[in-house]
């Protein structure tokens, strides 16, 4: 059974700023492919959210082609996944959610 996905406001800001960065520094195509990679990862998380626990209740799923981790928590009772942050892997681990 697939889980319902909720994306936090912080994660939306992370996603938008990363998209805009790729659009400015690379190309529209690279930015669009970043979003496609993100959506594929969200689908995978929705189907099976039991990835490695990184910190307390937060799990993380790496994007396939881009250096990002999607941090999320799972509410098994409500069948909800909360996407907390989308984190570029070159940032300091101390900034992890």
Residue frames as a rotation matrix with the C-alpha (Angstrom) as fourth column:
UNK 1
0.575 0.818 0.000 0.00
0.818 -0.575 0.000 0.00
0.000 0.000 -1.000 0.00
UNK 2
-0.247 -0.670 0.699 1.41
0.643 -0.654 -0.399 3.36
0.725 0.351 0.593 -1.04
UNK 3
-0.233 0.055 -0.971 1.84
0.879 -0.416 -0.234 6.07
-0.417 -0.908 0.048 1.54
UNK 4
0.810 0.459 0.365 0.50
0.552 -0.807 -0.212 9.60
0.197 0.373 -0.907 1.23
UNK 5
-0.275 -0.961 0.040 3.32
0.934 -0.276 -0.224 12.12
0.227 -0.025 0.974 0.73
UNK 6
0.909 0.394 -0.133 3.36
0.415 -0.882 0.224 15.50
-0.029 -0.259 -0.965 2.46
UNK 7
-0.027 -0.935 0.353 6.15
0.823 -0.221 -0.523 17.93
0.567 0.276 0.776 1.58
UNK 8
0.227 0.045 -0.973 7.10
0.829 -0.534 0.169 20.44
-0.512 -0.844 -0.159 4.27
UNK 9
0.989 0.132 -0.072 7.47
0.089 -0.901 -0.425 24.12
-0.121 0.413 -0.902 3.45
UNK 10
0.327 -0.942 -0.078 11.21
-0.531 -0.251 0.809 23.84
-0.781 -0.223 -0.583 4.14
UNK 11
-0.254 -0.385 0.887 11.52
0.423 0.781 0.460 21.01
-0.870 0.492 -0.036 1.63
UNK 12
0.652 0.543 0.529 9.58
0.724 -0.237 -0.648 23.01
-0.226 0.806 -0.547 -0.95
UNK 13
0.855 -0.415 -0.312 12.04
-0.405 -0.909 0.098 25.89
-0.325 0.043 -0.945 -0.50
UNK 14
-0.072 -0.910 0.408 14.97
-0.261 0.412 0.873 23.45
-0.963 -0.043 -0.268 -0.81
UNK 15
0.013 0.158 0.987 13.51
0.761 0.639 -0.112 22.01
-0.648 0.753 -0.112 -4.01
UNK 16
0.895 0.402 0.191 12.78
0.432 -0.676 -0.598 25.39
-0.111 0.618 -0.779 -5.56
UNK 17
0.637 -0.713 -0.294 16.18
-0.573 -0.692 0.439 26.86
-0.516 -0.111 -0.849 -4.75
UNK 18
-0.243 -0.724 0.645 17.95
0.016 0.662 0.749 23.79
-0.970 0.193 -0.149 -6.16
UNK 19
0.336 0.461 0.821 15.81
0.842 0.245 -0.481 23.90
-0.423 0.853 -0.306 -9.30
UNK 20
0.993 0.070 -0.098 16.60
0.030 -0.931 -0.363 27.59
-0.116 0.358 -0.927 -9.79
UNK 21
0.249 -0.969 -0.005 20.30
-0.479 -0.128 0.869 26.97
-0.842 -0.214 -0.495 -9.18
UNK 22
-0.285 -0.348 0.893 20.42
0.492 0.747 0.447 24.28
-0.823 0.567 -0.042 -11.90
UNK 23
0.628 0.590 0.507 18.39
0.744 -0.265 -0.613 26.47
-0.227 0.763 -0.606 -14.24
UNK 24
0.915 -0.304 -0.266 20.79
-0.310 -0.950 0.021 29.41
-0.259 0.063 -0.964 -13.78
UNK 25
0.144 -0.981 0.132 24.11
-0.690 -0.004 0.724 27.57
-0.709 -0.195 -0.677 -13.60
UNK 26
-0.613 -0.325 0.720 23.46
0.193 0.822 0.536 24.69
-0.766 0.467 -0.441 -16.01
UNK 27
-0.913 0.384 -0.140 20.33
-0.254 -0.264 0.931 24.71
0.320 0.885 0.338 -18.18
UNK 28
-0.103 0.968 0.229 16.55
-0.994 -0.096 -0.045 24.35
-0.022 -0.233 0.972 -18.14
UNK 29
0.365 0.207 -0.908 16.96
-0.446 0.895 0.024 20.73
0.817 0.396 0.419 -19.23
UNK 30
-0.615 -0.651 -0.446 19.25
0.143 0.464 -0.874 19.93
0.776 -0.601 -0.192 -16.27
UNK 31
-0.808 0.378 0.452 16.80
-0.586 -0.436 -0.683 21.64
-0.061 -0.817 0.574 -13.90
UNK 32
0.223 0.934 -0.278 13.87
-0.946 0.276 0.168 19.68
0.234 0.226 0.946 -15.39
UNK 33
0.110 -0.265 -0.958 15.83
-0.115 0.954 -0.277 16.43
0.987 0.141 0.075 -15.07
UNK 34
-0.905 -0.390 0.169 16.50
-0.167 -0.038 -0.985 17.27
0.391 -0.920 -0.031 -11.41
UNK 35
-0.326 0.876 0.356 12.73
-0.921 -0.210 -0.327 17.52
-0.212 -0.434 0.875 -10.83
UNK 36
0.418 0.450 -0.789 12.14
-0.667 0.742 0.070 14.24
0.616 0.497 0.611 -12.70
UNK 37
-0.423 -0.667 -0.614 14.77
0.041 0.662 -0.748 12.53
0.905 -0.342 -0.253 -10.52
UNK 38
-0.873 0.167 0.458 13.10
-0.487 -0.309 -0.817 13.97
0.005 -0.936 0.351 -7.41
UNK 39
0.085 0.995 -0.050 9.65
-0.996 0.085 -0.005 12.72
-0.001 0.050 0.999 -8.51
UNK 40
0.233 -0.075 -0.970 10.99
-0.312 0.938 -0.148 9.22
0.921 0.337 0.195 -9.23
UNK 41
-0.785 -0.587 -0.198 12.56
0.032 0.281 -0.959 9.14
0.619 -0.759 -0.202 -5.77
UNK 42
-0.589 0.662 0.463 9.29
-0.793 -0.362 -0.491 10.27
-0.158 -0.656 0.738 -4.16
UNK 43
0.376 0.722 -0.581 7.48
-0.808 0.562 0.175 7.44
0.453 0.404 0.795 -5.96
UNK 44
-0.156 -0.541 -0.827 10.02
0.031 0.834 -0.551 4.93
0.987 -0.112 -0.114 -4.66
UNK 45
-0.948 -0.180 0.261 9.68
-0.225 -0.197 -0.954 6.32
0.223 -0.964 0.146 -1.13
UNK 46
-0.203 0.964 0.174 5.88
-0.979 -0.198 -0.048 6.17
-0.012 -0.180 0.984 -1.37
UNK 47
0.446 0.359 -0.820 5.97
-0.517 0.851 0.091 2.50
0.730 0.383 0.565 -2.40
UNK 48
0.578 -0.343 -0.741 8.59
0.654 0.737 0.169 1.45
0.488 -0.582 0.650 0.17
UNK 49
0.699 -0.211 0.684 9.70
-0.296 -0.955 0.008 4.06
0.651 -0.208 -0.730 2.72
UNK 50
0.969 -0.238 0.069 11.92
0.025 0.374 0.927 1.83
-0.246 -0.896 0.368 4.84
UNK 51
0.480 -0.861 0.169 15.30
0.117 -0.128 -0.985 3.32
0.870 0.492 0.039 4.00
UNK 52
-0.281 -0.731 -0.621 18.18
0.779 0.205 -0.593 3.73
0.561 -0.650 0.512 6.44
UNK 53
0.862 0.457 -0.222 17.45
0.489 -0.630 0.603 5.79
0.136 -0.628 -0.766 9.54
UNK 54
0.066 -0.864 0.499 19.94
0.455 -0.419 -0.786 8.67
0.888 0.279 0.366 9.60
UNK 55
-0.912 -0.311 0.267 18.91
-0.049 -0.564 -0.825 10.59
0.407 -0.765 0.499 12.69
UNK 56
-0.664 0.681 0.308 16.21
-0.465 -0.053 -0.884 9.92
-0.586 -0.730 0.352 15.28
UNK 57
0.098 0.788 0.608 13.09
0.191 0.585 -0.788 9.22
-0.977 0.193 -0.094 13.20
UNK 58
0.486 0.080 -0.870 14.45
-0.694 -0.569 -0.440 10.62
-0.531 0.818 -0.221 9.93
UNK 59
0.305 -0.346 0.887 15.22
0.562 0.817 0.126 8.34
-0.769 0.460 0.444 7.01
UNK 60
0.050 -0.329 -0.943 16.99
-0.586 -0.774 0.239 9.39
-0.809 0.541 -0.232 3.83
UNK 61
0.536 0.107 0.837 16.78
0.589 0.663 -0.462 8.42
-0.604 0.741 0.292 0.17
UNK 62
-0.455 -0.734 -0.504 19.48
0.036 -0.581 0.813 9.63
-0.890 0.352 0.291 -2.25
UNK 63
0.615 0.539 -0.575 18.44
-0.547 -0.234 -0.804 10.89
-0.568 0.809 0.151 -5.65
UNK 64
0.750 -0.270 0.604 19.67
0.469 0.861 -0.198 8.67
-0.467 0.432 0.772 -8.47
UNK 65
0.360 -0.579 0.731 21.53
0.861 -0.096 -0.500 11.24
0.360 0.809 0.464 -10.58
UNK 66
0.299 -0.192 0.935 21.93
-0.123 -0.979 -0.162 14.32
0.946 -0.066 -0.316 -8.39
UNK 67
-0.582 -0.674 -0.455 23.90
0.355 0.293 -0.888 14.79
0.732 -0.678 0.069 -5.14
UNK 68
-0.352 0.564 0.747 20.88
-0.787 -0.611 0.091 15.18
0.507 -0.556 0.658 -2.85
UNK 69
-0.903 0.211 -0.375 19.29
0.374 0.817 -0.440 13.29
0.213 -0.537 -0.816 0.01
UNK 70
-0.116 0.923 0.367 15.56
-0.358 -0.383 0.851 13.42
0.926 -0.032 0.375 0.69
UNK 71
-0.983 -0.180 -0.039 15.03
-0.015 0.292 -0.956 13.36
0.183 -0.939 -0.290 4.46
UNK 72
-0.161 0.987 0.006 11.65
-0.549 -0.094 0.830 12.09
0.820 0.130 0.557 5.59
UNK 73
-0.826 0.043 0.561 9.75
-0.487 0.446 -0.751 10.54
-0.283 -0.894 -0.348 8.46
UNK 74
-0.628 0.588 -0.510 7.13
-0.072 0.608 0.791 7.79
0.775 0.534 -0.339 8.32
UNK 75
-0.496 0.607 0.621 3.84
-0.812 -0.071 -0.580 7.71
-0.308 -0.792 0.528 10.22
UNK 76
-0.982 0.024 -0.188 2.84
-0.052 0.919 0.390 4.05
0.182 0.393 -0.901 9.91
UNK 77
-0.580 0.809 -0.099 -0.50
0.487 0.246 -0.838 4.50
-0.653 -0.534 -0.536 11.67
UNK 78
0.244 0.685 -0.686 -1.70
-0.142 -0.675 -0.724 7.23
-0.959 0.274 -0.068 9.30
UNK 79
0.281 -0.255 0.925 0.17
0.853 0.508 -0.120 5.95
-0.440 0.823 0.360 6.21
UNK 80
0.998 0.014 0.054 1.82
0.034 -0.926 -0.377 9.35
0.045 0.378 -0.925 5.80
UNK 81
0.098 -0.995 0.012 5.35
0.994 0.099 0.048 10.25
-0.049 0.007 0.999 4.79
UNK 82
0.924 0.110 -0.367 6.54
0.148 -0.986 0.076 13.74
-0.353 -0.125 -0.927 5.66
UNK 83
0.288 -0.840 0.459 9.32
0.815 -0.036 -0.578 15.01
0.503 0.541 0.675 3.42
UNK 84
0.607 -0.078 -0.791 11.26
0.635 -0.551 0.542 17.22
-0.478 -0.831 -0.285 5.85
UNK 85
0.357 -0.586 -0.728 14.18
-0.487 -0.781 0.390 18.50
-0.797 0.215 -0.564 3.75
UNK 86
0.913 -0.276 0.300 16.00
0.402 0.479 -0.781 18.01
0.072 0.833 0.548 0.45
UNK 87
0.724 -0.673 -0.153 19.65
-0.210 -0.426 0.880 18.24
-0.657 -0.605 -0.450 1.34
UNK 88
0.732 -0.579 -0.359 22.64
-0.432 0.013 -0.902 18.73
0.527 0.815 -0.241 -0.98
UNK 89
0.888 -0.312 -0.338 25.27
0.435 0.806 0.401 16.20
0.147 -0.504 0.851 0.06
UNK 90
-0.055 -0.960 0.274 28.18
0.615 -0.249 -0.748 18.64
0.787 0.127 0.604 -0.14
UNK 91
0.319 0.224 0.921 26.76
-0.490 -0.793 0.363 20.61
0.811 -0.567 -0.143 2.79
UNK 92
-0.695 -0.612 0.377 28.01
-0.597 0.200 -0.777 20.03
0.400 -0.765 -0.505 6.29
UNK 93
-0.420 0.538 -0.731 26.36
0.388 0.834 0.392 17.01
0.821 -0.119 -0.559 7.98
UNK 94
-0.843 0.094 -0.530 25.77
0.488 -0.283 -0.826 19.27
-0.228 -0.954 0.193 10.98
UNK 95
-0.745 0.599 -0.293 23.03
-0.645 -0.760 0.086 20.92
-0.171 0.253 0.952 8.90
UNK 96
-0.769 0.504 -0.394 21.10
0.207 0.779 0.591 17.66
0.605 0.373 -0.704 8.55
UNK 97
-0.006 0.855 0.519 17.55
-0.536 -0.441 0.720 18.02
0.844 -0.274 0.461 9.84
